[in-house]
Amino acid sequence: MQGIKSADDASPEQIEAFYVCNRTGESLLKKAVDEGEAVSENPRLDVGILVSGLWGCIESILLKKSDAAYWKTGKAFTNRFIDL
C-alpha cells in the first residue's frame, strides 16, 4: 500500500514471517492439486498472484481508487474478487 516501505533490507526470516498466508495458501493449493480438485503448475506463483491481487483490491477500496459506486460497499467488492 502507499506509504509502506518495502522491507528489502530485512533478513530472510523476517521477510518469510510476512508470508504466512501465502505459505498456507500454497500448501492448500498443493493438496487440492494432489487430490485432483485444482490445476496449478506453480502453486507458489499462483497463490502469490492471488494474494497480491486481493491486496490491490483492498487498497483500491481504502484509497478510493475503484469505481466510486463501490466505495461504501468494500466488503461486497472484495468478496466478488475472491469469488472470481
N, C-alpha and C positions, 0 to 999 in steps of 0.2 A: 504494500500500500504506500501511497505517497507519504514521504516524510520519515519512513522507516529505513534506516541504513542497513544495507546488506552486511551480513556477518562474514565477509570473505577473509577476515583475519582470525577467525575463531578456529579452535582446534577441531579435528575431525570428530572427536567425541562430542563436543559442544554442538556442532552442526547436526550430527546424527540425532541428538535429542529433540530437535525441532521437527523431525520427520517421522514421528511415531505413527501418525495417521497414515502416512504413505506406506510405511512398512506393514502395518496391519492390513491395509487395502491390498497390498501386493501379495501377502500371504493368503488372503481370502480369494483373490482372483486366481492365484496358482491352484488352490484347492478346487475352485469351480472349473478350471480348465482340465485338471486331472479327472474330475468327475464327469466331464463331457457337457457341462452346463454353460460354458463360456468359451470364447475363442480369443486367444491372445498369443502373439509371437513373442512379446516382450512385456510381461506384467509390470515391471518396474516403470518402464516408459509410459505405458497406458495409464497406470494409476497416477503417475506424476502429472500427466497432461490433464487428467480429470480433476485432481486436487487443485492444480493451478487455475483451471477454468472456473472452478467453484469459488476460489478466492477472488477472481476477476469479477464474477457475477455479484458477489457480496460487496466488493468495492464499488461497483457501478451503482448500487443502490445507496450505499452510505455516502458516497461523494456526489450523488445526483448526476451521474453521467449516463444513466439509462434514459429511456423514454420517460418523460415526466409523468405519464399515466401510471407508472409503476412505483413512483417514489414512496407512496404510502401503503403499498402492498408488497413490500420486500419479501415477506415470507412466501407468498404465492409465486413471486418471481423466481426466488432461489429454488423452491420446490419444483417448479417447472423445469429448471435447468437439470436438477437431479433426475427427474423423470425422463428427460431426453437422453 
